[in-house]
Amino acid sequence: MSVQTKICGLSTPRTLEASIAGGASHIGFNFYPDSPRNVSFDRVAQLAALVPAHVKRVGVFVDPSNATVEQAVAAGHLDIIQLHSTTPTRAAAIAKKGLEIWGVVAVRTRADLDQARLWRDVAARILYDAKTPAGTLPGGMGLRFDWTLLEGFGHQMPWALSGGLDVDNVAEAVRITGAPLVDLSSGVETAPGVKDVDKITTFLKAASNL
C-alpha cells in the first residue's frame, strides 16, 4: 500500500523544501486569519514559486469569501481548495472557479461520517478530521478521533485522514483505517505554527514505508 502525505500549514522556505524533499504529495497553505499558521498572499506567492509541478498545492479555508479565495488562488497558484466549516452548497459555488474541492467532515461519532454523502456531487475528496470543541479552531489542534469509527465504513469517494497524526501513530492510523492519504500539521511542529524540519523529514520517512 502506498500512502500519500500532505504537510499542512507551511509558511517558510526551509520547511516547504523539507516537505518536498521528503516526498510529500501535497502541501497546504492556511488562509484562515485566526490560525497561527495563517500566511499572507505575498508570502504564499513566494512559497508557491518553490513548488514543483508534481506536488499539489492546497489552500486551506474556513467558510471563505469569494474575494479571499480569488486572491489566494492567484497568489498561490492553488490546485485544490480545502474547505472547513463550509456547507456543500457554498462549496458548490466555490467549485465553479474550476479548482478541485476537498470537503472536511468533522468527526466525533459514527453518525458524523454520514455527512460525507452530502459532498458526493461537490468534492473530489473528503478529509475526515477530529471535531474540535466549540469556540476553538476547526483544525490543526492535534486532536484525533476514534479511528475505529472508519473500520468497515463504505467510502463512496476518495478520502484522507487528519487529526492528531504524528510519527508515532501514523502506522497505527493507516492500519486501522486504510487511509490512502494522511494530512498533518501540528504533528510536525515545536509550537503552534512553528514547523520543524527534522520532524517533517522523520515523519515523511516513516510514512514512505507504509
C-alpha positions in Angstrom: 0.0 0.0 0.0 1.4 3.4 -1.0 0.2 6.2 1.3 0.2 9.8 0.1 1.1 12.6 2.5 0.1 16.2 2.9 2.0 18.6 5.2 -0.2 21.5 6.0 0.3 25.0 7.4 3.6 25.6 5.8 5.0 29.2 6.0 8.8 29.1 5.4 11.0 28.1 2.5 13.0 25.6 4.7 10.0 23.7 5.9 8.4 23.7 2.4 11.7 22.4 0.9 11.9 19.7 3.5 8.3 18.6 2.8 9.0 18.4 -1.0 12.4 16.6 -0.5 10.8 14.1 1.9 8.2 13.1 -0.7 5.0 14.9 0.3 2.4 14.6 -2.4 0.5 17.7 -1.2 1.5 20.8 0.7 -1.0 23.1 2.4 -1.2 26.9 2.9 -3.6 28.2 5.5 -5.7 31.2 4.7 -7.7 31.4 8.0 -6.9 34.7 9.8 -7.4 33.2 13.3 -5.0 30.4 12.8 -1.4 30.6 13.9 -0.5 29.1 10.6 -2.1 31.8 8.5 0.0 33.2 5.7 -0.2 36.4 3.7 -0.9 36.4 0.0 2.6 37.8 -0.6 4.3 35.1 1.4 2.3 32.4 -0.4 3.3 33.8 -3.8 7.0 33.4 -2.7 6.5 29.9 -1.5 4.4 28.7 -4.4 7.3 29.5 -6.7 9.3 26.8 -5.0 6.7 24.0 -5.5 7.4 21.6 -8.4 4.6 20.6 -10.7 4.2 17.1 -9.3 3.4 18.4 -5.8 -0.2 19.6 -5.4 -0.8 23.0 -3.6 -3.8 23.0 -1.3 -5.4 26.2 0.1 -7.0 25.7 3.5 -10.0 27.9 4.2 -12.8 28.3 6.8 -16.0 29.3 5.0 -14.2 31.9 2.9 -15.4 34.9 1.0 -15.1 34.9 -2.8 -12.5 37.6 -2.6 -10.3 35.6 -0.2 -10.5 32.6 -2.5 -9.7 34.6 -5.6 -6.7 36.3 -4.0 -5.3 33.1 -2.6 -5.7 31.1 -5.8 -4.0 33.9 -7.7 -1.1 34.2 -5.2 -0.5 30.5 -4.6 -1.4 29.0 -8.0 -3.5 26.6 -6.0 -4.6 23.2 -7.3 -7.0 22.3 -4.6 -9.3 24.2 -2.2 -9.9 22.5 1.2 -13.0 23.8 3.0 -13.6 23.7 6.8 -16.9 24.7 8.3 -18.4 25.3 4.9 -21.7 23.9 3.6 -21.7 21.7 0.5 -24.0 24.3 -1.1 -21.4 27.1 -0.5 -18.7 24.8 -1.7 -20.5 24.1 -4.9 -20.5 27.9 -5.7 -16.7 28.0 -5.0 -16.2 25.0 -7.2 -17.4 27.0 -10.2 -14.0 28.6 -10.2 -12.7 25.3 -11.6 -10.5 24.0 -8.9 -10.7 20.7 -7.1 -12.6 20.8 -3.8 -11.9 18.9 -0.7 -14.7 18.8 1.9 -13.8 18.5 5.5 -16.1 16.3 7.7 -15.5 16.8 11.4 -15.8 13.5 13.3 -16.6 12.6 16.9 -19.2 9.8 16.4 -20.0 7.3 13.7 -23.1 9.4 12.8 -20.8 12.2 11.8 -19.4 10.1 8.9 -22.7 10.3 7.2 -22.0 13.9 6.4 -19.7 12.7 3.6 -22.6 11.7 1.4 -23.7 15.4 1.2 -20.4 16.1 -0.6 -20.6 13.5 -3.4 -21.6 15.9 -6.1 -19.3 18.7 -4.9 -16.0 17.5 -3.7 -13.3 15.4 -5.2 -12.1 14.1 -1.8 -13.4 14.0 1.8 -11.0 14.8 4.6 -12.0 13.3 7.9 -10.8 15.4 10.8 -11.4 15.4 14.5 -14.3 17.6 15.7 -12.9 20.3 17.9 -14.7 22.0 20.9 -17.0 24.9 20.2 -15.2 28.2 20.1 -11.8 26.8 19.0 -10.1 26.4 15.7 -11.7 23.9 13.3 -8.5 22.0 12.8 -4.7 21.9 13.5 -5.1 21.4 17.2 -3.5 18.0 17.5 -6.8 16.2 18.3 -7.6 12.8 17.0 -10.9 11.0 16.8 -11.6 7.3 17.3 -10.1 5.8 14.2 -12.0 2.6 14.6 -15.1 4.5 13.5 -13.8 4.2 10.0 -13.4 0.4 10.1 -15.8 -1.1 7.6 -17.2 2.3 6.6 -18.3 2.3 2.9 -16.4 5.2 1.3 -18.2 6.4 -1.8 -15.4 8.8 -2.9 -11.7 9.4 -2.4 -10.8 10.4 1.2 -8.0 11.4 3.5 -7.3 11.2 7.3 -6.4 14.1 9.5 -6.4 15.0 13.2 -3.6 14.3 15.8 -1.3 12.4 13.5 2.4 12.2 14.1 5.4 9.9 13.5 4.5 7.7 16.5 0.9 6.9 15.5 0.7 7.2 11.7 1.3 3.5 11.1 -1.4 2.6 13.5 -3.8 5.1 11.9 -3.2 3.7 8.5 -3.5 0.1 9.7 -6.9 0.8 11.4 -8.4 3.0 8.7 -6.7 2.1 5.5 -6.3 5.8 4.8 -4.9 6.4 1.3 -3.7 9.9 2.2 -2.7 11.3 5.6 -2.7 15.0 6.4 -0.9 16.6 9.4 0.1 20.0 10.7 0.7 20.1 14.5 2.4 16.7 14.4 5.5 18.2 12.9 5.6 21.4 15.0 7.5 22.5 18.0 4.8 25.1 18.8 1.6 26.2 17.1 2.5 27.4 13.6 6.2 26.6 14.0 7.1 23.7 11.7 10.3 21.7 12.4 12.4 20.5 9.5 13.6 17.4 11.4 10.1 16.4 12.4 8.9 16.8 8.8 11.7 14.7 7.5 11.3 11.9 10.1 7.5 11.8 9.6 7.7 11.6 5.8 10.3 8.8 6.0 8.1 6.8 8.3 5.1 7.4 6.0 7.0 6.3 3.0 7.4 2.8 4.5 3.6 2.3 4.9 
